[in-house]
Amino acid sequence: MSVPVMTVPGEPPAPVSSAAVRATGLTKVYGSGETAVHALAGVDVTFERGGFTAIMGPSGSGKSTLMHCLAGLDAATSGQVWLGGTELTRLRDDQLTRLRRERIGFVFQAFNLLPVLDARENIVLPMQLAGRRPDPAWFDAVVARLGLRERLRHRPSELSGGQQQRVAIARALLPRPDVVFADEPTGNLDSRAGAEVLDLLRSSVRETGQTVVMVTHDPTAASYADRVVLLADGRPAGEIDRPTAASVLEALRGLGG
Amino acid sequence: MLSTTLAGLRAHLPRLVAATLAVVIATAFVAATLVLNETARATLLRAAGAQYVGADAVVTARDGGSLAGDVATLTALPGVAAVDPTATADVQAALPGRSAAYLQVGSVAADPELRWQRVTAGALPDRPGELALGLPTDAEVGDVVAVSVLDPATGDVTATAEATVTGLVDLAGDPAAGVYAHGYAVPAQVSAWGATDPTELRVAAAPGTDPAGLVATVAAALDGRDVTVSTGEEAAASAVAYVTGNRLALTAVLLVFATVAVLVAGLVIANTLAVLVAQRTRDLALLRCVGATSRQVRRSVLAEAAVTGLVASTVGVGAGIGLAAVVSALVGTDSPIPLEGVTVPLYAVAAGLAVGTLTTLVAALGPARAATRVAPLAALRPADPAPLRSRGGLLRFATGLVLVLGGSALMALGVVMAQIYPALAGGAASFLGVVLLAQRAVPPVVAAAGRALGRAGGLPGRLAAGNASRNPRRTAATATALLIGVTLTTAMVVGAASTRATAQAGLDSAYPADVEIGAYGELPSSLLPQLEEVDGVAGGTALAGADLTGPDGQPTWVQGVDPADAGAVLRSTADLPLPALGEVVLPPWAAEVWSVRDGDEVTLTAGANSRTLTATVGGDASTPLLYAADLRGLVPDAPAATLWLRLADGDGQRDAIAEVTELTGAAAPDAYVTGLASERAAIDQVLDAMLLVVTGLLGVAVLIALIGVGNTLALSVVERRQENGLLRALGLTRGQMRGLLAWEALLVAGVAAVLGVLVGGAYGLIGTASLLGGQDVVVVDVPWVQVGGIVVVATVAGLLASVLPARRAARTAPVAAIAAV
């Protein structure tokens, strides 16, 4: 999908780089005056295309807020977010909604699926909302890779937690989004199902070049990523390349988390 | 716990407004019905029982014998101030330039205490030769009325007199006032005009005498006589009871609607409180966490309901009394059900308060139980909307089925027997069954309609269909509230239309001519052309009359009619067959007298002329009818004896009749004018009023049900916050979210409206068939436009109800799906 590059007169043209998502000077303040809480206190971060990045940090570090702002789910107080060449922070609600369903995939911790729709309907939901037809070959490939072929007619209540997350991943991958955001995707799963989900996310990055950004507090989950971005008190607090569970744990301990 | 309850009430005030409104409307309806009933009774008591209300004791002869000899006895009793023997005389009276009409003349009491007439102009007569007339009348004070005294046995005029009108008496509210004319004269004049002996005495008590004691004294004095002694109030009440049969039926009908309003309100309140409990799951769970027992939680919810119910029903009773006052002012005293001011009985207030509060409390039982099931841990973990499972569903289903089948059997019986009572009982039972079955029947229908919608409405349509059939119990409750309103409205509309059609058909055949002008002698031939000129007269035909000698050798009055002319004038010839050339139509009495059967030959002679005609027996005509040319063949100069007129349809009929009456009176003083046009208009008026009431009911029912639909959707929005957040995150625009809720509302409301129209239409037809089964012709009339209108109104109302919840849903932040975790 070709992405039009938006330029703003009087400002430097948008950088056309390999970055899938980029944020500069991002702040998010809840409340005002004395009681103001700075959930994000100036974050500059870049996520490369085709990378699998984990955002980590102790509770209250702002990692979920960061993801919400990056994904256009929540409005930042100041700063800019770029998805490819599009500046999210300039879009109105309807434009953001359309952008989300066309260019962003989501996997949440829980309540990922609509209970009234079966697995197939849930998978194609964002594309249907956008009025697009999924490419049948690609649909079959995604469904086969996630092992859902036998489950397409099942409702969420008839699926296990791991199966539900796999349906959510299929839904996220189907529109070939610019980026998939996963928010604690293994939080509600046992360790075996969790490992399966993380394997699937990693293989989608390796095999199809999908960009994935995952928020997690679990060092083992983070070790599946190519890179870990650490956050503390709403500010970046270092990065780890090729993380292992041990190196992540070590870094977190250094943050006091 | 009470302070928590009150704090909760304040916090949820906006949502409670909806529940309160439902209670207010239902309670107002109940209170208004009872107040109007009491007002109508009081008005009638003052009007129809006017002559008794002011008396302290009333003596009535049970055998109709004379009480004239007892006046002196009673006057002499201690504690009796005055005794008035009530005398009436029946006379014919004619205003200047008018034809004579029946006038009932009553006596004016000698004692001012016992004079009950409300004089609006002039004064009551105080000497013979004077007359006061009851309103409505065209007479004015100072007019001179020609009075013909009739022989009670033969009806012949025995004397004529003149009387000056001295005053006009207001009879407003007395149903008998419009039926025939009333006059009042001094006792001497009344007896001079042929009054019979008094059969009723009205007694006034001396100052300081107890009326009950007076009744006892009078009764003791008349011991052994066949008389009834009662207080004035009692006599008035029994006089009222004599004329109020229909009004009581109307009260019963209104109370049925009040019950319906209460039922619908109950369903709405139950839904609203369920919304409140669901919204507060976390609050309630937190209360449990910090130590509130489930009993305390239940008490808190019930206390909230009790306060809401009490406040709302207080407002409702006030609103109901206000409504009754407005209705009373609008209806006034010039109507079939006269109303004057408002009479507020204590029981109406008490009943309104009790019904409103109890309904709210009963409706709160379910939500209160749900509240006690909130686990303390719910405060700590994500909300998990567990679908409600219906328990006792089988029992409900079986009960519903039994009621529907039994009720249907009773209704069938009612139709067959042409009796409304079994049909009413069957209708009530089967409707209760329908409401119970709705829990089972509505969800599958909604699901089926949803599948069709899913194909037509795209993704939001399919999601809405899924959502609507997701909580069958709640969907059923919402739909039922609307179903009840739609069913009853449709039943009334269809019933009223069929009743109107049947009544009109009956009137048309019983009274085929709008206006009939007859004379004992002859009518001037110039009269018909004159009358045909009158504005509002569509056409007319004249019947010639003559005495012919029949087979029994006796002269018999017959009339000749031109069927071509008459056919255009008459509204129906079902009960009035017209003769063809060579035929004579014989009413059954003539056929009997002449010993003639259908198809026999009948020879009629007039002087030297004679004709043999074929007899057709039947019809309601008062005289044998000949073909006009046949009659002219026998009596060439037979004069016009009867005129039939047809009036143009519309509002001007009353004026047309007045002008026709006046012209006729001037041209032929002894002619009489009768006609059904005014009765036809009266029936139309009553049915129109009924339909207006029904429209009002539709308003009430739809309004309450609308609140219910809105609340159910609001509950859905609350429960599906995460789901809606997810949809927003995945790319559902705000417009699509609003569409989703609109489809859901449309689906539930549409299904309820269509089911309601089907069931209600059946009830309307069954009701008409059993109520009017005794009539010759039952005309079934389904007013498709109105019925279609009901479906549209109910569905659009449901759609409107989705507006606010949809706005709320559209505002759901996409992060809600994640943030709530």
Interface residues (C-beta under 8 A of the other chain):
Chain A: S64 H68 A71 L73 D74 D93 D94 T97 R98 R100 R101 E102 F106 F108 Q109 A110 F111 N112 L114 P115 V116 L117 E121 L125 P126 Q128 L129 A130 R171 D183 E184
Chain B: P382 L459 R462 L463 G466 N467 R470 Q722 E723 L726 L727 R728 A729 L730 G731 L732 T733 R734 G735 Q736 A813 P814 V815 A817 I818 A820 V821
